[in-house]
Amino acid sequence: MPEHYFTADPSVPFEREKFTAELWGSELTFDTGSGVFSRGHLDHATAVLFRELEPPVQGQFLDLGCGYGVIGLAIARAVPLANVTGVDVNERALLLANENAKAAGLDSRFVACTPDQVASNQVFDEIWSNPPIRIGKEALHELLLTWLPRLAPDGRMVMVVGKNLGADSLQRWLGERGWPTQRLGSHKGFRVLETRRG
């Protein structure tokens, strides 16, 4: 069975590859590697998320499915008062994310860990995500319904989803489950969605 970036412990040989990206006006360098999503480049969906949204203001943030840390580290760099938790199931991604945070001098305000390492009573002002759509609809729905209740009152989740990967039906499904969701932007076949906690 082929491995995916959401495999907990990839067996593919670990070959590293660096790249630098300008995110919200700041340059960040990322160490990436085989067995991790979007090795060696900023993926199109995440680029759309940065293009369509301004950086948040302050608070506690969750980078859901953080990979090697692109979204969470960009928030930590752009928002001096931010504290960011990245979660992922891929151990290699977590290693890279924490190394990238240290290299950027952001490890005091960004930490990546497995979902079960997040304190059960921790809440977040905002959740940002390029969610792992390819885990399948049922698993994705379970993932979202696990983390959305961790939003603080008046909190929000923003995520980027491909139109051809079901963004519009996901927006409807969230609304039907009591999580009002609107489209904030659309570019190159990707939707940026915002889900609010009332």
Protein Blocks (a to p, Z undefined) as FASTA:
>chain_A
ZZdfkbfbacbdcddddddddeehiacdddddehiahihiacfklmmmmmmpccdfbdcd
ddehklnolmmmmmmmmmmkbccddddfblklmmmmmmmmmmnopmmmgccddfklpcfk
bccfbdcddddfknojklmmmmmmmmmmmpcehiacdddddfklopmmmmmmmmmnopac
ddfbdeehiacdddddZZ
